[in-house]
Amino acid sequence: MLPCEAAKTNFVPGQVAVLEMPGRKPSYLAFASAPEDEEYEFLVKQSDWTESIANGLFAAGAAAEVELSNIVGNGFPMENFAGRDLVFVAMGTGIAPLRSTLRHVFRRRNDFGKLIVLHGARTNKDFYFEEEIATDWRTHDVTLRQVISQPNEEWSGATGYVQSLLDNIVPELDNPVALICGSQEMMRQTKARLNELGFTDENILTNY
Ligand SMILES: Cc1cc2nc3c(=O)[nH]c(=O)nc-3n(C[C@H](O)[C@H](O)[C@H](O)COP(=O)(O)OP(=O)(O)OC[C@H]3O[C@@H](n4cnc5c(N)ncnc54)[C@H](O)[C@@H]3O)c2cc1C
């Protein structure tokens, strides 16, 4: 997780920053912090692509200077969904824009119903925000379900892809909205499953 010092610019939770760094190709990283937070935070995974800003950040560490050149995507305009149950569905680092949105929702927690987070990762070592999950998420009554696709002997939970968790969760929700973040393929498959479970397209939101 990378905190950044910068003059604050407004954004909608779930939106994506276009970051530039000398010698690197511009990169898209979702804001992991909420618009109300004092600092920008990004969840950055080291990539195989050597020209990526992610790798530049790992190489330069705290001294890195990065320019925020644009903010893209619709994000999640949560004021439109007051009173609804929210089901967040994330693949891998897709948890970052959903964490931004959760932190925004926590500030107006009583405006929303149940908060359900479904997160899929490769292994049990690939989940993020453990400390916050044990504190803030618990305080704000978030139900978290995690699934991994490469199970090991330490894991006794669910295995497979994150969308497989929807079948048991969705029937318990009241007038829900789904917020999904992941690869194009994951979002397409998740939307299709949600449609089968009775969601109409306007109740399925993607940030980008
Ligand atoms: C707009 C945008 C914003 C981005 N923001 C960030 C960011 O903030 N931080 C960052 O590091 N990168 C970011 N990226 C890069 C991108 O999110 C990741 O490189 C890519 O999505 C892979 O994610 P991952 O490596 O975390 O997931 P993986 O570790 O590759 O996958 C996570 C889990 O999903 C499973 N999976 C694979 N296929 C599917 C499927 N079809 N359905 C469901 N589950 C599946 C995997 O098996 C695994 O269990 C961004 C990219 C874009 C385009």
The ligand as a MOL file (V3000), in Angstrom:
LIG
                    3D

  0  0  0     0  0            999 V3000
M  V30 BEGIN CTAB
M  V30 COUNTS 53 58 0 0 0
M  V30 BEGIN ATOM
M  V30 1 C -8.5420 0.5520 -14.8490 0
M  V30 2 C -7.4950 -0.2690 -14.2060 0
M  V30 3 C -7.1530 -0.0660 -12.8560 0
M  V30 4 C -6.1530 -0.8400 -12.2510 0
M  V30 5 N -5.8300 -0.6000 -10.9410 0
M  V30 6 C -4.8270 -1.3290 -10.3920 0
M  V30 7 C -4.4310 -1.0740 -9.0360 0
M  V30 8 O -4.9910 -0.2230 -8.3580 0
M  V30 9 N -3.3880 -1.7840 -8.5370 0
M  V30 10 C -2.7320 -2.7430 -9.2780 0
M  V30 11 O -1.7750 -3.3350 -8.7720 0
M  V30 12 N -3.1170 -3.0350 -10.5430 0
M  V30 13 C -4.1270 -2.3290 -11.0980 0
M  V30 14 N -4.5110 -2.5930 -12.3820 0
M  V30 15 C -3.9050 -3.6910 -13.0530 0
M  V30 16 C -4.8540 -4.9160 -13.0320 0
M  V30 17 O -5.8600 -4.8370 -12.0850 0
M  V30 18 C -4.1890 -6.1910 -12.6830 0
M  V30 19 O -2.9240 -6.3030 -13.2410 0
M  V30 20 C -5.0100 -7.3700 -13.2530 0
M  V30 21 O -6.3790 -7.1040 -13.0760 0
M  V30 22 C -4.6680 -8.6360 -12.5330 0
M  V30 23 O -5.0330 -8.5040 -11.2170 0
M  V30 24 P -4.2940 -9.3660 -10.1270 0
M  V30 25 O -2.8820 -9.6670 -10.5750 0
M  V30 26 O -4.4590 -8.7060 -8.8260 0
M  V30 27 O -5.1560 -10.6730 -10.1220 0
M  V30 28 P -4.7270 -12.2420 -10.2360 0
M  V30 29 O -3.8390 -12.4740 -9.0520 0
M  V30 30 O -4.1900 -12.4920 -11.5940 0
M  V30 31 O -6.1210 -12.8760 -10.0750 0
M  V30 32 C -6.8800 -12.8080 -8.8600 0
M  V30 33 C -7.7870 -14.0220 -8.7950 0
M  V30 34 O -8.7440 -13.9750 -9.8420 0
M  V30 35 C -8.8020 -15.2600 -10.4880 0
M  V30 36 N -9.3520 -15.1540 -11.8310 0
M  V30 37 C -8.7330 -15.2910 -13.0320 0
M  V30 38 N -9.6380 -15.1980 -14.0350 0
M  V30 39 C -10.8420 -14.9650 -13.4540 0
M  V30 40 C -12.1560 -14.7940 -13.9570 0
M  V30 41 N -12.4350 -14.8140 -15.2580 0
M  V30 42 N -13.1680 -14.5820 -13.0760 0
M  V30 43 C -12.9230 -14.5410 -11.7470 0
M  V30 44 N -11.7040 -14.7270 -11.2100 0
M  V30 45 C -10.6580 -14.9390 -12.0560 0
M  V30 46 C -7.3760 -15.7400 -10.3970 0
M  V30 47 O -7.3420 -17.1550 -10.5870 0
M  V30 48 C -7.0450 -15.3530 -8.9670 0
M  V30 49 O -7.6070 -16.2630 -8.0500 0
M  V30 50 C -5.4870 -1.8230 -13.0100 0
M  V30 51 C -5.8490 -2.0380 -14.3510 0
M  V30 52 C -6.8240 -1.2560 -14.9430 0
M  V30 53 C -7.1740 -1.4980 -16.3960 0
M  V30 END ATOM
M  V30 BEGIN BOND
M  V30 1 1 1 2
M  V30 2 1 2 3
M  V30 3 2 2 52
M  V30 4 2 3 4
M  V30 5 1 4 5
M  V30 6 1 4 50
M  V30 7 2 5 6
M  V30 8 1 6 7
M  V30 9 1 6 13
M  V30 10 2 7 8
M  V30 11 1 7 9
M  V30 12 1 9 10
M  V30 13 2 10 11
M  V30 14 1 10 12
M  V30 15 2 12 13
M  V30 16 1 13 14
M  V30 17 1 14 15
M  V30 18 1 14 50
M  V30 19 1 15 16
M  V30 20 1 16 17
M  V30 21 1 16 18
M  V30 22 1 18 19
M  V30 23 1 18 20
M  V30 24 1 20 21
M  V30 25 1 20 22
M  V30 26 1 22 23
M  V30 27 1 23 24
M  V30 28 2 24 25
M  V30 29 1 24 26
M  V30 30 1 24 27
M  V30 31 1 27 28
M  V30 32 2 28 29
M  V30 33 1 28 30
M  V30 34 1 28 31
M  V30 35 1 31 32
M  V30 36 1 32 33
M  V30 37 1 33 34
M  V30 38 1 33 48
M  V30 39 1 34 35
M  V30 40 1 35 36
M  V30 41 1 35 46
M  V30 42 1 36 37
M  V30 43 1 36 45
M  V30 44 2 37 38
M  V30 45 1 38 39
M  V30 46 1 39 40
M  V30 47 2 39 45
M  V30 48 1 40 41
M  V30 49 2 40 42
M  V30 50 1 42 43
M  V30 51 2 43 44
M  V30 52 1 44 45
M  V30 53 1 46 47
M  V30 54 1 46 48
M  V30 55 1 48 49
M  V30 56 2 50 51
M  V30 57 1 51 52
M  V30 58 1 52 53
M  V30 END BOND
M  V30 END CTAB
M  END
